[in-house]
Amino acid sequence: MRLAIEGQDSLEPSGERELRTKHHYCYDAGAHWIRNVPSFEQVRMRCVADGVDWVLRAHDGHLEYDLELAPGADLDALVIRCQGQRGLSIEDDGSLWIHTSAGVIRQTPPVSWEISKSGEQHFIDVRFQLLGDDRFGFVAPQRDRSRELHIDPGIEWASYLGGTGSGEYTTALDRDAAGNVFAAGEATSANFPVTPGSYSTPGMNVVGIFVCKFDPAGSVLFSTYVDVNVSIDLFALAVDSWGRATVGGDLYIPNGVSADFPTTPQAYDPIINTRFPGYVLRLSAAGDALDFSTVLEGPGGNACFVHALDIAASGGVVVGGWTDSFPATPGAYDTTFNATGNQDGFVARLSPDGSQLEWSTFLGGSYRDEVRTLALDAAENVTVAGLTFSPDFPIPFDVLPTPIVGIHHRFFVSRLNAQGSGIIWNKVIDQNGGGTESHPQGMALGRDGSVVVVAETQSYFYPTTPGAAFPPPSVFVNDYNGYVFKVAPGGAALEYGFYLTSRALPYGVYLDASGVATITGGDRWSTMPITPGAPAGSGVVNGADALLCRIDPTGTQLLYSARLGGLNWEFGQCITRLDDHHVAIGGNAGLASFVTPGAFDTTYGGGYEDGFVGVADLLPQGVQVLGTSTPACLGTIGMNTVGMPSPNASEFAFWCSGAPPNASGWLLIGAAAPIAGDFGGASIQVDRTRRMFLRAVTTDHRGFVRTPMPLPLLPTGTQFAAQYVFRNTPSCSGAGMFSASNGLLLHVQ
């Protein structure tokens, strides 16, 4: 689908805000080169209509467009023509739907403002209007034509993934370098929605797994299915640099049943010999074929449960789980099965084509041990988190002299080297004598080597740290509850540990460059606090909403907390970062959920619940992003707020992540600049020609800063802009002397 300006067959683009990056292209089989092609922050097409410029810009990894009208320009003369659409409609909320063969592209009502001669911004109501089946424009009933006008449309989406079977679950998410979102999970529906050319479709067996790929705007690129005739679980998904999705899990095969599970001929193990095999399979980049599919099982038909995986740069697959037995390779860290009569944890690495076991090691002691989640760092060391019952779980006492006594649940975090031949460090989090069930559910690695784990547990005996974002529970609830902990680099200390509120369970987590943790899960009794301006969900007691919260790098501050849901049961199972202000989340949802109109699958299929996937905005109400950041050594610099701007907001604060560590700088507050300015190489969104408030700030060693800013005197309707600017340091440089966050435009609510 394409957008074009009516009456303009050719447009002359001009780049603005040139970046340092240069590009080189070759054609004619490499015979000719085009070198040193410049890149720009945005591209402007001038005079697409009389007095109207069309601006294309990158915003948080997405392509967006703005319309800028000079004073006196006729808005009615601006007509946008769609090519490749099947129809247009405007919905009750004012959003524009562009119907295509791959789904609906939804543009939210535009944020629009006028600029007076004195430079002040005034927000006005601008709406879409249809001009035919393939054309649309805008109408501004209260526009002052003597003023400059800016129009900024937006796009958001969320979709069911399910059919009419007993239930679907989105259990794993990842994204590729282009920002496309991959969602995978388990399905039981003969009418699960698949796209033409998918690897397979739901058949008579009904039970299977799915993998769906969406572009950043929510249009489906493919939805494919793997049909089997036995119970199947999918726990893990990773997307490699070639855009191929690899998934893993396990099967349950009843006695007397021959499993109809597809394996490829050259796979490491193409023949199933046990009732409980694990599996790893990789789809082609188009989702229409299996690159490889193998089962994993122990000698003599022993069970093997695959619960985690990640992809090496070569395409090799590192998997983890637990087993009755498994072929450990010579030279591995632990080649002896330790858990007689129980299950031992294991970690293994498959070759890029899935045909060989490059290495495999056990990880555990003499009792039950499970590897639940894992991730690779830049050096391809393997960090795993799991649970152990073993009093002799291997702890290098020269690193961490923690006594282990008795048989009961403990969490562990271990880091193995890239060859699987040794342990770099282990850390065990003990319950101090408790013995109830506990399960790590998600894990994320920090840039500094730290590890954050989210878990569910029936125990209240895990350690909590002073000043944590949530206080220790005052009342014991005999049910599963959420526990979050962070292990310091090197595994030597517990940086923080705390429980969420009663019956709130965390399942997925990611860390940004400074260590801000963004967590999803389920709030089963609506006990989680909601930060001002964040979605509150249904708040139904005895139901559940998906939870979404952000914790500062020290674990002491709740930066954001929201509930997402309708009148039924919603649960966040997995999360992946899209940019500084957006995340993709997946999970399971019931009828009347928060799925947006026009998405790939808007119909609740029935059964217990459907899967879902969607993109969530992490900005509170009344806060809007201005421009893009000027990156430093950690990448983009994301600015946000704690709560929405409102009169007497005593807890309101700004915060910033990804800035140069240990750097000095300023928080700028003033009017939004009509055009971003330059200051020492940084793009400034606050108008420096007008009165501006500056507050000196300093980032911590992680590149994080939080700046309390109570708003006791600002009346409703006040608008202002804010932005962080930092001096780059010798150890963390950028494109110029200064770096800057994105700006924020704030509307006091």
N, C-alpha and C positions, 0 to 999 in steps of 0.2 A: 504494500500500500504506500502511495506517495502523496504528498501535499504540494500543491503548486499555486502560485498567485495568478488569478484570472487576468488574462490579457498580457501576461509576461512570458514569452516563449524562451527568452534568454536573459539571465541575470548575471551581473558582474560582481562576484564576491570580493570583498577586501578584508584582509586579516587585521585584527586588532589585538593589542597586548601580546606582542611576539614573545614566545618562550625560547629558552635556550636550546631545546631539543631540535636536532636536524635529522632529516630522513633521507635515505638513499634508495632508489628503485632501479631495477634492471628489467629489460624486456628483450624480445627477440632472442630467447634462450641465453640471455646474459650477454649478448653482443653489444647492447647499448645500455648506458647508465644515465640516470638523472640523479645528480648529487646535491647535497646541501639544501634540500627543500625545507623552507622554514615551517614552523608550527605556531599556532596562535591560540590564545585563550578563547576567543570568539571570532565569528565571521559575520560580517555585515553585508546585506544586500540593500543598497540604497535605492530609494524612490521606487519601490515595488508598486506603489500607488502614489499619487501626488502628496508629497509631504510625509510619506510612511516608509520607515526602514524595517526590514525583517532581519532579526539578529539570531543566529544559531550559536549556542554556547554549550560547553560541557559543565554540568552541575552534578557534583558528587558521583562522577562516573557515568552519568546518563546524558544523552543529547536532548536539549530542550530548545524551544524557540520563544522569543519575545517579539512584540510589535511596539515600535516607538513612533508616535505621531507628533509632528511639529505643531506648534500653535497654528490654528486655522485649518489644519488638514481635515479632509472629509472622511469620517469613519465609514460612511456608507459606500465609499469607492473601493474599500478593501474587501475583496472576495477571494476566499481560499477554495480551490478546487481539489477534490479527492480523486485519485486514480487507483483503481483496483478494489474499490469498496463495493459492497453489496447494498448499501443504504446508510442513511444518517437518521438519527433521532436525538431529541432533547428530552431528558428525563425530568421527573418532578423536582429533583434536587438541583436542576440547572446544568448538570453535566452533559457533555456531548458524547454520544456513542457513535463510533465509526464501525459499522458492521463489515467484517471481512470473512473470507472463507476459513480462516484459522481462528476465528473468535471475534471478540469485540474489543476495540481500543477505546478506553474511557478517558476523556479529558475532563478534569474537574473544573468547576466554574473558575474563571481566571481571577487572579489577584491583580487589581488594577489601581493605579494612582495617577493623579495629576500633579504637576510641579508648577507652583506659582512663580511670578517674576522674581520674587525674593528668594526662591529656591526651596520653599517649604513643600512638603509632600502632603497630599490630601487624598485619602482612599475613597474611591467611588464605585458604584455598582456598574459593572460591565457584564453583559450576558451574551451567550451564543444566540444566533438566529439562523434558521435554515433558509436557504435560498434555492432549494431544489434537492434532487436525490443525490447529487454529487458535489454540492457547493454549500458553504456556510460563511457567515460573517459575524459581526459583533454589533451590539446596540448598547448605547450608553445614555439613558434617559436624562441624567442630571449633569451631563458633561458641560464644562465651560470651554468653548472652543478657543478661547484666548490663551489657554494653558497647554503645555506639553502633556501628552498622555502615554503611559506605559501599560501594556497588557501582557500578563504572564500566565498562560494556561498550565495546568498540571495533570499528572497521570497517576492513578493508584489502582490496585486490584487485589482480589482474593478469591480463591476458587475451591469448591468442593472437589474431591477425587473419590468417586464411588458409584455404585450401582444399587440394585435392589436386593442384593444378597444380605447375609447376616451381619456384615460389617467390614469396613475398610479402615486402615490405619496408616498414616504417613509417619514413618519411623526414622527416616534419615534424609538429610539435606546436604547439598554442597553447591558451589557455584564455579563457573569457569572464569577465565581471564576477561571475557567480554561482558561479564555480569549476568549471563544466563543462569537461571536457577534450575537445579535438578532435584526432583523429589522422588523418593522411592518408599515402597511400603508393601503391605500385605492386603490381598483382596479376596473376596468370596463371591463375586457377582459375575454372572454370565453376560451382563450388559455393561461391564466396566468400560468407560469411554476410551477407545484407542483411536489413533489416527491411521489413515491409509499408509500401507507400507511398513507397519510395525512388525517386529520380529515374529510375534504370534498374537492371537486373540483369545479371549476366554472361551474355552470349549466345554465339552461335557464334564470335564473334571471340575470346572469352576474355580477351585482353589488355586491361587498363584501369587506372584509378586508383580509389581508394576514399577516402571521407571518413566517419569515424565520430565520433559525439558521445556522451560518457559523463557521467553526473552524478557528483558528488564521491564517491559510494559505489560507483561502478563499474557501475551499471545502464546499459545502452545506451539512449539516447534516439533515435538513428537510426544506421543503417549504410547508406550509399548508394554507388553505383558509377557510373562513366562508362565505357562499353564502347567500345573502338576496335579497329581491325583492323591496326594498325601498332605498331611499337615506340614506347613512350611513357615518359618520365621525369617524375617529380614531385619538385621540389626545395624548394618553399617553400609555406608556409601562414600565413595571418594571419586572425584573427577580428575583425570590427569591433564597434562598440558596439551594433549591432542584432542581434548574434548570427549573422551571416552569414560563412561560410567562403569565403575567396578562395585559390585555389591557382594555382601556375604551374610551368612546366617546358618541355620541348621534345619534338618528335616526330622520328622517322626514317621516311621514306617511301621504300621501294625503287622503283627504276625500274619503270614500267609499272603501278604500283598506285595506285588512287584511295583516298585516306585517308577513312575513315569516322569523322571527328571532328566532334562537334556544335558548331556556332557559331550565335549568335543573329543575326537579320536586321539589327538596328541596331548591331551591333558595329563597332568601329573598322575591323577587317579580317576579314570573314566568309569570304573565299575563300583557299584554300591554293594558292600558286604556286611553292613550293620544296620540295625534299626534306627540308629541315631547318628547319621553322618552330618558333618558340616559341609558347606559348599562355598566356593568363590567363583563368580562368573563376571566376565567383562563384555559389555555391549560395544558394538561399533559406534563410531561418532554419530551416525545417523539413526541409531536405535533400531536398525532393521536386521541385525545379525549378531551372532555370538562370536566375538573374537576368541574367547576360550571359556570353558566351563569345566570345573573339576570338583570332585568331592574330596573331603579330608576325613580320614578315619584311621584308627589305630590298627596294628597288626592283629589278625585273628578276629576282625570285626568289632573292635572296641569302639565305644562312642567318642565323638569329637564335636564339641559345641563351639562354633565361631561366633564371637560377639563383637569384634572390633577389627578394623583394617584401616590402612593408610597406604598412599602410593609414593614410591621413591621417584626421584627425577628420571631414572632409567625406564620407569614403567613397572618395576618390580613391586610386588604386593606384600606388605607385612601384615600378618593376621595374628590375632590373639584370641584366647578363649580358655576352655578347660576340657579335659579328656580323661578317659579311663586308661588310655595309653596312646602313644604317638611316636613315630620314628624320629628320635633325636639324632642329629648329625654329629660326626666326629669333630671334636674341637669346640663344640658348643659350650656355653656356660655350665649347663647341668644336663648330662646325658642319662641320668638315672631317674626312673619313675619313683617318686617318693611316697605317694599317698596310697598305701596298701588298703584296699577296701573302700577307698574314696576317690576323689578326682583331683588331679594336679593341674595347675595352670600351665599354659604353654604359649610361646611366641615363635612364629616361623616366618620365613620369607620365601615367596615364590618368584621364579624368574618372570621377566616381562611377558612371555608368551604363555605362562601358566603350565609349562611342561615339566619343570624341575623344582625340587625343593633345594633352594640355595643354602639355607641353614634352618635349624630348628632346635629349640631348647625348652626344657621344662623350667618352671618357676614356681616353687612352693616348698612345703615341708611335708611332714608325715601325715597330715590330716587334709581336710578339704581346702582347696585354693582355687580362685577363679580370676582370670584376667577379663575385665569388663569393658575397658576402653583403652585406646592407645593413639599416639600421634608421633610423627617424625619431626625432628628439628632440622635446621639447615645442614648439619653434618650427618644427617640420617641416623643419629642415635634414636633409640626407640624408648619413649616414655610410656609406661603403662600404669593404669590404676585398677585396683580390684579389691577383693576381700579374701581374708585368710582366717582359717580356724587353727592353723598349725602353730603350736607353741615354739617350734623350731624353724619358723619361717626365716630364710637366710638374710640376716642383717649383718653387714660388715661393722663389727663393734668398734673398730678403730675410727669409723666415721660417725656412728650414731649409737652410743652405748645405752640402748633402751632395753630394760629387762622385759622378757615376755614370759608370762606365767599362766598356765591353764589353757583350756580349749574354749574359746569363744570368738565371736566375730570381731574382726578389726579391719580397717581400711589400710591398704598399702599403696604407695606410689614408688615405682622403681624406674630407673633409667639404665638401659642396656646399651652397649656400644653398637655401632652399625654392623658389625660382623656377628653379633649374637654370641660372642665368645666371653663376655665379661659383664659384670654389673658395675656401673659407674657410681651409683648410690641407691640406697633404699631408704624409705621412710615409712614407719608404721604408726598409724593413729589409733590408739587404744581406747577402749570404752571404760577403762578403769574398773574392770571387773564385771561389766554388763555382758549379757550373753544373747541378746535378741537379734533378730534378722536385720541385715543392713546391705544395701546394694549401691555402689557407685553407678551413676547413670550417664554422666557427661564429664568431659575433661577438656581443658584448653591450656596451651603453652604460652607463657609470657616471653616477650622479646629478650628479657634478661635471664631466661632459664627457669623462672618460677613456674609453678603448676597450680591451677585452680581446678578443684573437683567438686561437682554437685552430686548429691546422693539422697536416697531415701532410707530411713531407718526407723525401727521401732524402739530404739534406745534413746534415752536422754542422758547418757553417761559420756558422750564424746566431749572433748574439751571445748570451752568457749573462751574467747579472748576479751580482755577488758576494753570497753568502749566500742564494741562491735556495732554494726549497723542495726542489728536486732538484739535486744537484751535476752539473757537466758530465760527459758520458759518458766513461768511461775506455777503452772499447773501441768502435771503429767497427763497426757492424752494417750490412751492405750490404742494407738493406731500408727500408721506410717506418717512420718513427718520429714520435712526437708532439712538437710544439713549441708553447709557450704564450707569448704576449707581451702586454704592456700599454703602451699609448701614453698619455702624460700629457695632461691637458686642453690644448687648443691645438696639439697635435701636435708640441710642441717637444722632447720627450725620450722615450726608452724607459725607463719606470719599472721594468719587470722583463722578463726573458726567460729561459726555461729549457726543457730537454728533459724529457719524462717518461722513465720507464725503458724499456729496450729493447723495441721492437715494441709499445709501448702507444700507441694512437692516440686523440686527442680529437676528437670530432665536434660536440658541442653544449655551450653554456655560457650561464649567466645570472649577473648580478650583483645582489646585494641592495643595500639603501640605503647601506651603508657600503663597498661594493666587494668583499665576499667573493665569490669566484668558485666556482660549483658546476659541475662538468664531468662529462659522460658521454662514453663512447666504448667502445673494446674493448681488453682486455688479452690479447694473443694468445699470450703465453708465461708468463702468471702471474708477471710480474716486478714488478708494482706492490706496494708495501708495504700491509699491512692494518692500520689503526689498531685498538687493542684494543677488542673489543666490537662491531666492524662485521662484516657478512656476509663470508665468505671465498670464496664461490662453489665451483666444483669444483676449481680449481687445476690443471686438466689442462694439461700442457705439450703444445704443438703444437695445442691447441684454442684457445678464446677464451671469456672471460667478459666481460659488460658491466662497464665500470668506472664508478665514481661517486666523485668526490673533491671536496674543498673546500679552497681556498687562501685565506689571509688577504689583506687588501687590499695589503700590501706585497710579496706574492709570496715571502715568506721562510718561512712556516710552513704545514705540512700539517695542516689541522684535522680532516679526516676522509678515509678512503679505504676503499672496499669493492669487492668483486667480487660480481656477481649472475649466477648461472648454474647450469646442471645439467651433465650429462655430455657435452653437445654444444656447438655453436657459438652463442654469444650476443654481440650487438654493440649498444651504445647509439648511436643515430644522432641523437637530438634530445631536448631537455629543455625543460620550462617550470616555472616556480615556482607552487606552490599556496599555501603559507604559509611561515612561518619554519622549519618542521620537516618539510615534505613537498614532494617534487617529483614531477611526472609525467615518465616517460621512455618513449621509443619506440625501436624498432629491429627487429632480426631475430633469431630464435631457432630452435634445433633441438629435436629430441625430448628429453623428460625435462628440460624447462626449469623455470623458477621460477614458471610460471603457477599461480595459486591455484585450488583447487577452487571450483566454483560461479560462475566468471567467465562473461562473455558467450560466449566460445569457449574451451573447455578442451581441445579435441582438436587435436593436431598433424596437419595435413592431409597432410604428405608433401612430396615434392620436395626441393629443396635446403634451404629453410628457410621458416618462416612469419614474418610480422610479429608484433610484440607491442606492447602498451601497458599501463602499470601505474603505480601510485603507490608510491614508496619513502619510508620513514621514515628521517630523518637523525639519529635519536637512537641513541647507542650502547646496547648491552645494559646493563641496570641503571640506566637513566636514564628518567624519566617526567616529562612536563610537568605542572605544577601551575598551574591558573588561566590567565588571559590577561594580556597586558601592559597597562600604562597608557601609551598612546602619547604621543610628543612630536612635534615638527615633521616628523621624517622618516617618521613612521608607526609601525607596530608595532615593538617592541623585542624581538628574539629572543635568547634565552640558550641555550647549549648547552655541551657539554664536549668536550675533546680526550681521547678514550679513555674506557673504562668505569672506574667506581670499583672498585678492587681493592686488596688489601693490597700494600704496597710498590710502588704505582704512582707511580714517581718522575717520570714525564712527564705526569701528570694535570694538567689545567688547565681552568678555566672561561673562556668567552668570550662576548661580547655584541656585537650589531650593530644598527644603527638607533637608537642612543641619541643624545641631544643632543651635538653636537660640542663638544669642549673643555670638557666639563662634569665637575665633581667629584661623587663619590658614594661608595657603599659596596657591597661584596659582603657579604650577610647569610648566615650559616650557622647553622642550629639545627634545631629540631623544626618539622614542618609545622603550620601553624595549622589548628585544626578548622574555623574559618570565617575567610575572608580579612578582614583588617582594613584600616583606612584610615589613611594617613599623608600629610598635606598633599595629598590628592587622588589619591594612588597606592594601588593595591590591593596589599596585602602578604600574601604566602603563608607567610612564616616567623613562627612564634609569638613575639610580642614579650613575652608574659607569662612566658616561660621563658628560661633562660640562652641567650644568643645571641652568636656571634662576629661582629665587624664588621671588615672590612678596607677601608681607604680606597683608592679607585681614581679614575683620571682618564681620560676618553676622549680619543682623538686627534681631529684635525681632520675625520675622516670619521665620527665617532660610534662607533668601534670600540674595544674594550678586551679584552685577554687577560690572565688572572690565573693564573699557575702556582700549583698547590696540591697538592704531593705528599701522598700518603696512606700514610705508612710504618707507622702504628700502629693503623689501624682494622681490626678483625677482620672476617672474612666474616660477613654477616648484619646488620651495622650499617646503620641507616637514618637519613638526615638530609635536610634541605631546604636549598636555596640560592636566592638571588635577588639581582639587581642593582637598586639604587635610585639615582636621579640627581637632582641639583638642576637644574631647568629654567633656561635662560639667557635673557637678553633677546632674543638672536637665534634662539633655538629654544625656544619655549614649548610647554606642554601644557595639560591641563585644570586643573591646579593648580600648586602650588609645586614638586611632585616628579613625576617619571615613574618607571616601573619596568618591568623585563623580565617575561616570564613567570617563574614559579617552576619549580624542578626538584625532584623527589623522587628521591633516590639510594639504591640498594641495593648495598652493597659485595658484590661477587661472589667 
